[in-house]
Amino acid sequence: MEFLSLSIPLWVIFLVVIIVLLLVWQFLRFTLRIFVFFFLFFALLMILDFIGAFSWIQETFLSPFL
């Protein structure tokens, strides 16, 4: 196969494609883990807000100092 007037073996092209696919897969796994972490973090914040944990902390610990 010729590319830019250079003869490139077919196995080199396959090797590059496999390496690129592995790098893309690793990047997608990393971004998916970060997405799941932030999703769970904000879900936990919303649940704590719904049950009134932050109001309780504010009334119990912060109101004597204000």
HUQUI-V38904 format. One record per residue. RES is the residue in one letter. SS is DSSP state (2 for helix, 1 for strand, 0 for the rest). PHI is phi in whole degrees, -180 to 180 (NA if undefined). Layout:
RES:SS:PHI
RES:SS:PHI
//
This chain:
M:0:NA
E:1:-112
F:1:-141
L:0:55
S:0:61
L:1:-116
S:1:-89
I:0:-111
P:0:-66
L:2:-66
W:2:-68
V:2:-69
I:2:-64
F:2:-62
L:2:-63
V:2:-65
V:2:-64
I:2:-65
I:2:-64
V:2:-64
L:2:-63
L:2:-65
L:2:-65
V:2:-65
W:2:-63
Q:2:-64
F:2:-64
L:2:-65
R:2:-62
F:2:-63
T:2:-67
L:2:-67
R:2:-64
I:2:-65
F:2:-61
V:2:-64
F:2:-60
F:2:-67
F:2:-62
L:2:-67
F:2:-63
F:2:-71
A:2:-65
L:2:-63
L:2:-62
M:2:-66
I:2:-66
L:2:-64
D:2:-68
F:2:-65
I:2:-85
G:0:87
A:2:-67
F:2:-72
S:2:-65
W:2:-63
I:2:-63
Q:2:-66
E:2:-70
T:2:-81
F:2:-102
L:2:-96
S:2:-66
P:2:-66
F:2:-92
L:0:-93
//
